[in-house]
Amino acid sequence: MNTTEFVSLVTIVWIAVIILAILVALRGVRTVPQGEVWTVERFGAFTRMLAPGLNFIIPFVDGIGRRVNVQEQVLDIPEQSVITRDNATVAVDGIVYYRVMDATKAAYAVQDLGVALTALTMTNIRAVIGEMELDATLSGRERINSSLLAILDGATDPWGVKIARVEIRKIEPPENLIRAMNLQMTAERERRATVAKAEGEREAEIKRAEGEKQALILQAEGRKEAAFRDAEARERSAEAEANATRMVAEVAAGAGTDALRYFIADKYVKAFEVLAGNTAQKLVIVPMESSALAGGIAQAMELLRAPDGQFPPRTPRPPAAPPEVPSPWTQR
């Protein structure tokens, strides 16, 4: 072997060593992205986990087994038909939010984690909704979510999975049932409107009746008060008349008939003044005994001129003169 051949052989060996070194480096160095955890298998058996970042393994001895995503993931549950307790069929689908807490269990305790979670969720949706009636199903979405969360979280614990949330997206009855529910809702709203209108009319009638009652009560109280005031006024007037009569009687008893005659003459003159002062009266009737009236007035004036309230002695009344030409009527 000459020198040229020897140099060529050495060159080939070094190239092979370099290529082998590159292959060893590629097989022994692993870079794990953030949010993932890789398992290391040695001759098919699990040995350890590779954390995110740069990692080294034994080339051609260790290999990468499973790549597990440890971020929170969303699993879409396909739509399925579910029969409720009262034999109504509804279409239901949902979403499950989960996170791998133990990568080893998630990689080796279950063969396909996504398929297993989907099947488990669909089965439990049928179980939970099957125990509820249709009305409770449509209005109890939160109750269904809470029940599914408790069931799935307990069932997936051996898989190293934590169920964060379960959300039912759609609960849809069939078309014929929706039409029946719409008719029922319309009838119920009409019934409520009729009841509300009847109650409003009843309240209005009650208010009007109460108003009329209060008005009648107030009117009766007003009449009662007016009658009481009238009776009180008449009582006061009667007392005043009684007092006046008693005073006149006392004066008449103490002063004699002249005081009584003065009182009567005074009333007579005032009544005559009222009659004569009426502008609508064309004639004034004067009685034939006008001279007696004048004599009474004169005696009353004498009584007023008496000193110290003593009445002067009575003088005999002169005989009345015979009447002149009989004419009882006089023009005013």
C-alpha positions in Angstrom: 0.0 0.0 0.0 1.6 3.2 -1.0 1.3 6.5 0.7 -1.5 7.8 -1.4 -3.7 4.9 -0.7 -2.9 5.1 3.1 -3.9 8.9 3.2 -7.1 8.1 1.4 -7.9 5.3 3.8 -7.2 7.6 6.8 -9.4 10.3 5.3 -12.3 7.9 4.9 -11.9 6.7 8.5 -12.0 10.2 9.8 -15.0 11.0 7.7 -16.8 7.9 9.1 -15.9 8.9 12.6 -17.2 12.4 12.1 -20.4 11.1 10.6 -20.7 8.6 13.5 -20.1 11.4 16.0 -22.8 13.5 14.4 -25.3 10.6 14.5 -24.4 10.0 18.1 -24.9 13.6 18.9 -28.2 13.7 17.1 -29.4 10.5 18.9 -28.1 11.6 22.3 -29.2 15.2 22.5 -32.9 16.1 22.8 -34.6 19.5 23.0 -38.0 19.4 24.6 -40.4 22.3 23.9 -42.1 24.2 26.7 -45.5 22.8 27.7 -44.5 19.2 26.9 -42.9 16.3 28.7 -41.2 13.4 27.0 -40.8 9.9 28.3 -37.5 8.0 27.9 -37.6 4.3 27.1 -34.7 1.9 27.3 -35.2 -1.2 25.2 -39.0 -0.4 25.4 -39.2 0.1 29.2 -39.9 3.5 30.8 -36.9 5.0 32.6 -37.4 8.7 33.2 -39.0 11.9 32.0 -37.5 14.7 30.0 -38.3 18.2 31.1 -38.6 21.2 28.7 -35.2 22.3 27.5 -31.9 20.6 26.5 -31.6 16.9 27.6 -29.1 14.1 26.9 -29.8 10.4 26.5 -27.7 7.4 25.7 -27.7 7.0 22.0 -28.9 3.8 20.5 -29.9 2.6 24.0 -32.5 5.1 25.2 -35.3 6.3 23.0 -38.1 8.8 23.2 -41.4 7.1 24.1 -44.4 9.4 24.4 -44.7 13.1 24.0 -47.2 14.4 26.5 -48.8 17.8 26.5 -49.1 19.2 30.0 -50.9 22.4 29.1 -54.7 22.8 29.7 -56.4 21.3 26.7 -59.9 21.5 25.2 -61.7 18.4 24.2 -64.7 18.8 21.9 -67.5 16.4 22.8 -69.5 15.5 19.6 -73.3 15.9 19.5 -75.4 12.9 20.6 -79.1 12.1 21.2 -80.1 11.7 24.9 -83.4 10.5 26.3 -84.6 12.3 29.4 -86.5 10.8 32.3 -89.9 11.8 30.7 -88.9 10.1 27.4 -88.1 13.3 25.5 -85.2 13.2 23.1 -82.7 16.0 23.1 -79.5 16.7 21.1 -76.5 17.5 23.5 -72.9 18.4 22.9 -70.2 20.0 25.1 -66.6 20.9 25.9 -64.2 19.4 28.4 -61.2 21.4 29.7 -58.5 19.1 31.2 -54.8 19.1 32.1 -52.3 16.3 32.5 -50.9 16.3 36.0 -49.0 13.0 35.9 -47.4 12.5 32.5 -46.3 8.9 33.3 -49.9 7.8 34.0 -51.3 9.7 31.1 -48.7 8.0 28.8 -49.0 4.5 30.0 -52.2 4.1 32.1 -54.5 4.7 29.1 -53.9 3.9 25.5 -55.5 7.0 23.9 -56.3 9.7 26.4 -58.4 11.9 24.0 -60.6 9.0 22.9 -61.0 7.7 26.5 -62.1 11.1 27.7 -64.6 11.6 24.9 -66.2 8.2 25.5 -66.3 8.7 29.2 -67.9 12.1 28.9 -70.5 11.0 26.4 -71.5 8.1 28.6 -71.9 10.3 31.7 -73.8 12.9 29.8 -76.4 10.3 29.0 -76.4 9.1 32.6 -76.9 12.5 34.1 -79.5 13.8 31.7 -81.4 10.5 31.8 -82.2 11.1 35.4 -83.7 14.5 34.7 -87.0 15.6 33.1 -87.0 17.8 30.1 -87.9 21.1 31.8 -85.2 20.5 34.5 -82.7 19.6 31.7 -83.4 22.8 29.8 -83.2 25.0 32.9 -80.5 23.1 34.9 -77.4 23.5 32.7 -75.3 24.5 35.8 -76.5 21.4 37.6 -75.5 19.2 34.7 -72.1 20.8 34.4 -71.4 20.4 38.2 -72.5 16.7 38.1 -70.3 15.9 35.1 -67.3 17.7 36.6 -67.5 15.7 39.8 -67.9 12.4 37.9 -65.2 12.9 35.3 -62.7 14.3 37.8 -63.0 11.2 39.9 -62.9 8.8 37.0 -59.8 10.3 35.3 -57.7 10.5 38.4 -56.0 7.1 37.7 -55.0 8.5 34.3 -53.1 11.4 35.9 -55.6 13.9 34.4 -57.3 16.8 36.2 -60.7 17.9 34.8 -60.9 21.7 35.1 -64.4 22.5 33.6 -67.2 20.8 31.8 -69.5 23.0 29.7 -72.7 21.8 28.0 -73.0 23.9 24.8 -76.3 22.8 23.4 -79.4 21.1 24.7 -81.9 21.1 21.8 -85.2 19.2 21.7 -86.7 18.0 18.4 -88.7 20.3 16.1 -92.1 19.0 17.0 -91.4 19.3 20.7 -90.1 22.9 20.2 -93.4 23.8 18.5 -95.4 22.3 21.3 -93.3 24.2 23.9 -93.8 27.4 21.9 -97.6 26.9 21.9 -97.5 26.1 25.6 -95.5 29.2 26.3 -97.8 31.4 24.3 -100.9 30.0 26.1 -99.2 30.5 29.5 -98.3 34.1 28.6 -101.9 34.8 27.4 -103.2 33.3 30.7 -100.9 35.5 32.7 -102.0 38.5 30.7 -105.7 37.7 31.3 -105.1 37.1 35.0 -103.1 40.4 35.3 -105.9 42.3 33.5 -108.6 40.8 35.7 -106.6 41.6 38.8 -106.1 45.2 37.6 -109.8 45.6 36.9 -110.6 44.2 40.3 -108.2 46.5 42.0 -109.7 49.4 40.1 -113.2 48.5 41.1 -112.1 48.2 44.7 -110.4 51.6 44.6 -113.5 53.2 43.1 -115.8 51.6 45.7 -113.5 52.7 48.5 -113.4 56.2 47.0 -117.2 56.4 46.8 -117.5 55.0 50.3 -115.1 57.6 51.7 -117.0 60.3 49.8 -120.3 59.2 51.3 -118.8 59.0 54.8 -117.4 62.5 54.4 -120.7 63.8 53.2 -122.6 62.2 56.1 -120.0 63.6 58.5 -120.5 67.0 56.9 -124.3 66.8 57.2 -123.9 65.6 60.8 -121.6 68.5 61.7 -123.9 71.0 59.9 -126.9 69.7 61.8 -125.0 69.9 65.0 -124.0 73.5 64.3 -127.6 74.4 63.4 -128.9 72.8 66.5 -126.3 74.6 68.6 -127.2 77.9 66.9 -130.9 77.3 67.6 -130.0 76.5 71.1 -128.0 79.6 71.5 -130.8 81.7 69.9 -133.4 80.1 72.2 -131.2 80.8 75.2 -130.8 84.4 74.0 -134.6 84.7 73.6 -135.2 83.1 76.9 -132.7 85.5 78.6 -134.3 88.5 76.8 -137.8 87.4 77.9 -136.6 86.8 81.4 -135.0 90.2 81.6 -138.2 91.8 80.2 -140.3 89.9 82.7 -138.0 91.0 85.5 -138.1 94.6 84.4 -141.9 94.4 83.9 -142.2 92.9 87.4 -140.2 95.7 89.0 -141.3 98.7 86.9 -144.9 97.8 86.2 -146.8 97.8 83.0 -145.3 101.0 81.8 -142.0 99.4 81.0 -143.7 96.6 79.2 -145.7 99.1 77.3 -142.5 100.9 76.3 -141.0 97.7 75.1 -144.0 96.9 72.9 -144.1 100.4 71.6 -140.4 100.3 70.6 -140.9 97.0 68.7 -144.0 98.5 67.1 -142.1 101.6 65.9 -139.2 99.6 64.5 -141.5 97.3 62.6 -143.3 100.3 61.2 -139.9 101.9 60.1 -139.0 98.7 58.3 -142.3 98.7 56.5 -142.1 102.3 55.6 -138.5 102.1 54.4 -139.3 99.5 51.7 -138.8 101.3 48.3 -141.1 98.8 46.6 -144.0 99.6 48.8 -146.3 102.2 47.3 -148.9 102.4 50.1 -148.4 102.3 53.9 -151.4 101.1 56.0 -151.8 103.1 59.1 -154.3 101.7 61.7 -157.1 103.9 63.1 -155.5 103.7 66.6 -152.5 105.8 65.5 -153.3 108.3 68.3 -152.9 105.5 70.8 -149.5 104.7 69.3 -148.4 108.3 69.7 -149.6 108.3 73.3 -147.5 105.2 74.0 -144.5 106.8 72.4 -145.0 109.9 74.6 -145.2 107.8 77.7 -142.0 106.0 76.7 -140.2 109.3 76.3 -141.4 110.3 79.8 -140.0 107.1 81.2 -136.7 107.9 79.6 -136.6 111.4 81.2 -137.3 110.0 84.7 -134.2 110.6 87.0 -132.4 107.7 88.8 -134.4 105.1 87.0 -137.6 106.1 89.0 -140.8 106.1 87.1 -142.9 109.3 87.4 -146.4 108.9 88.6 -148.9 108.0 86.0 -151.3 110.7 84.9 -154.7 109.9 83.9 -155.0 109.5 80.1 -157.4 112.1 78.6 -160.3 110.7 76.8 -159.7 110.1 73.2 -161.2 112.6 70.8 -163.8 111.3 68.5 -162.4 110.4 65.1 -162.8 112.9 62.4 -163.7 112.1 58.9 -163.4 108.3 58.6 -160.5 107.7 56.2 -158.3 104.9 57.5 -156.0 105.1 54.4 -153.4 107.9 53.9 -151.2 108.4 50.9 -147.5 108.3 51.7 
